[in-house]
Amino acid sequence: MATPRLDHAIAHGTPRNPLGRAVQESHIVCSDGFSLSVLAPDPVDAFLLPAETLEIGFPTQRPEPWNAWRTHLDAGSEENNPADSVYLHVPVALVRELIEAHGGEARLLPHQRS
């Protein structure tokens, strides 16, 4: 299953501004409507690329398998509200499995591509 946006983030990182915020769209929308924010290391830190782990934020529903995702919850996130949470140091393979479980990345229209 194709995951071009995920693959691009893994290989090239997520550019950030001086405050550490992503300067490009980081959301991935899946074929079934599920979406999540995917942040890879800043390309300035090229020694961290290709990324082996990612920061995932605010999935539209609880990521499954939950036991695997629960261990990556940010300390400031609440386990009882998994869709309003951030997940740190998530292995790329787990992110790929989640996206594929939701039908892969949705096809973007030309004006939606970054």
Contacts in CASP RR format, 6 or more apart in sequence:
PFRMAT RR
TARGET T0000
AUTHOR 0000-0000-0000
METHOD contacts of the structure
MODEL  1
MATPRLDHAIAHGTPRNPLGRAVQESHIVCSDGFSLSVLAPDPVDAFLLP
AETLEIGFPTQRPEPWNAWRTHLDAGSEENNPADSVYLHVPVALVRELIE
AHGGEARLLPHQRS
1 99 0 8 1.000
1 100 0 8 1.000
1 103 0 8 1.000
1 104 0 8 1.000
2 104 0 8 1.000
2 105 0 8 1.000
3 96 0 8 1.000
3 99 0 8 1.000
3 100 0 8 1.000
3 104 0 8 1.000
3 105 0 8 1.000
4 105 0 8 1.000
5 28 0 8 1.000
5 38 0 8 1.000
5 105 0 8 1.000
6 28 0 8 1.000
6 38 0 8 1.000
6 92 0 8 1.000
6 95 0 8 1.000
6 96 0 8 1.000
6 99 0 8 1.000
6 105 0 8 1.000
9 26 0 8 1.000
9 38 0 8 1.000
9 39 0 8 1.000
9 40 0 8 1.000
9 51 0 8 1.000
9 54 0 8 1.000
10 40 0 8 1.000
10 49 0 8 1.000
10 50 0 8 1.000
10 51 0 8 1.000
10 54 0 8 1.000
10 92 0 8 1.000
11 49 0 8 1.000
11 50 0 8 1.000
12 40 0 8 1.000
12 43 0 8 1.000
12 49 0 8 1.000
13 40 0 8 1.000
13 41 0 8 1.000
13 42 0 8 1.000
13 43 0 8 1.000
13 49 0 8 1.000
13 51 0 8 1.000
14 22 0 8 1.000
14 24 0 8 1.000
14 26 0 8 1.000
14 38 0 8 1.000
14 39 0 8 1.000
14 40 0 8 1.000
14 41 0 8 1.000
14 42 0 8 1.000
14 43 0 8 1.000
15 22 0 8 1.000
15 23 0 8 1.000
15 24 0 8 1.000
15 42 0 8 1.000
15 43 0 8 1.000
16 22 0 8 1.000
16 23 0 8 1.000
16 42 0 8 1.000
16 44 0 8 1.000
17 23 0 8 1.000
20 42 0 8 1.000
22 39 0 8 1.000
24 114 0 8 1.000
25 114 0 8 1.000
26 37 0 8 1.000
26 38 0 8 1.000
26 39 0 8 1.000
27 35 0 8 1.000
27 36 0 8 1.000
27 37 0 8 1.000
27 38 0 8 1.000
28 35 0 8 1.000
28 36 0 8 1.000
28 37 0 8 1.000
28 38 0 8 1.000
28 99 0 8 1.000
28 105 0 8 1.000
29 35 0 8 1.000
29 105 0 8 1.000
29 106 0 8 1.000
29 108 0 8 1.000
30 99 0 8 1.000
30 102 0 8 1.000
30 103 0 8 1.000
30 104 0 8 1.000
30 105 0 8 1.000
30 106 0 8 1.000
31 102 0 8 1.000
31 103 0 8 1.000
31 104 0 8 1.000
31 105 0 8 1.000
31 106 0 8 1.000
31 107 0 8 1.000
32 102 0 8 1.000
32 103 0 8 1.000
33 60 0 8 1.000
33 102 0 8 1.000
33 106 0 8 1.000
34 59 0 8 1.000
34 60 0 8 1.000
34 61 0 8 1.000
34 102 0 8 1.000
35 59 0 8 1.000
35 60 0 8 1.000
36 56 0 8 1.000
36 57 0 8 1.000
36 58 0 8 1.000
36 59 0 8 1.000
36 60 0 8 1.000
36 63 0 8 1.000
36 98 0 8 1.000
36 99 0 8 1.000
37 56 0 8 1.000
37 57 0 8 1.000
37 58 0 8 1.000
38 54 0 8 1.000
38 55 0 8 1.000
38 56 0 8 1.000
38 57 0 8 1.000
38 95 0 8 1.000
39 54 0 8 1.000
39 55 0 8 1.000
39 56 0 8 1.000
39 57 0 8 1.000
40 49 0 8 1.000
40 51 0 8 1.000
40 54 0 8 1.000
40 55 0 8 1.000
41 48 0 8 1.000
41 49 0 8 1.000
41 51 0 8 1.000
43 49 0 8 1.000
51 92 0 8 1.000
52 91 0 8 1.000
52 92 0 8 1.000
53 88 0 8 1.000
53 89 0 8 1.000
53 90 0 8 1.000
53 91 0 8 1.000
53 92 0 8 1.000
54 90 0 8 1.000
54 92 0 8 1.000
54 95 0 8 1.000
55 86 0 8 1.000
55 87 0 8 1.000
55 88 0 8 1.000
55 89 0 8 1.000
55 90 0 8 1.000
56 63 0 8 1.000
56 72 0 8 1.000
56 86 0 8 1.000
56 87 0 8 1.000
56 90 0 8 1.000
56 95 0 8 1.000
57 85 0 8 1.000
57 86 0 8 1.000
57 87 0 8 1.000
58 83 0 8 1.000
58 84 0 8 1.000
58 85 0 8 1.000
58 86 0 8 1.000
59 82 0 8 1.000
59 83 0 8 1.000
59 85 0 8 1.000
59 98 0 8 1.000
60 83 0 8 1.000
61 82 0 8 1.000
61 83 0 8 1.000
62 69 0 8 1.000
62 82 0 8 1.000
62 83 0 8 1.000
63 69 0 8 1.000
63 82 0 8 1.000
63 87 0 8 1.000
63 98 0 8 1.000
64 98 0 8 1.000
64 101 0 8 1.000
66 82 0 8 1.000
68 94 0 8 1.000
69 82 0 8 1.000
69 87 0 8 1.000
69 90 0 8 1.000
69 94 0 8 1.000
69 98 0 8 1.000
70 79 0 8 1.000
72 87 0 8 1.000
72 88 0 8 1.000
72 89 0 8 1.000
72 90 0 8 1.000
73 79 0 8 1.000
73 82 0 8 1.000
73 85 0 8 1.000
73 86 0 8 1.000
73 87 0 8 1.000
73 88 0 8 1.000
74 85 0 8 1.000
74 86 0 8 1.000
74 87 0 8 1.000
74 88 0 8 1.000
76 86 0 8 1.000
77 84 0 8 1.000
77 85 0 8 1.000
77 86 0 8 1.000
77 87 0 8 1.000
78 84 0 8 1.000
78 85 0 8 1.000
99 105 0 8 1.000
END
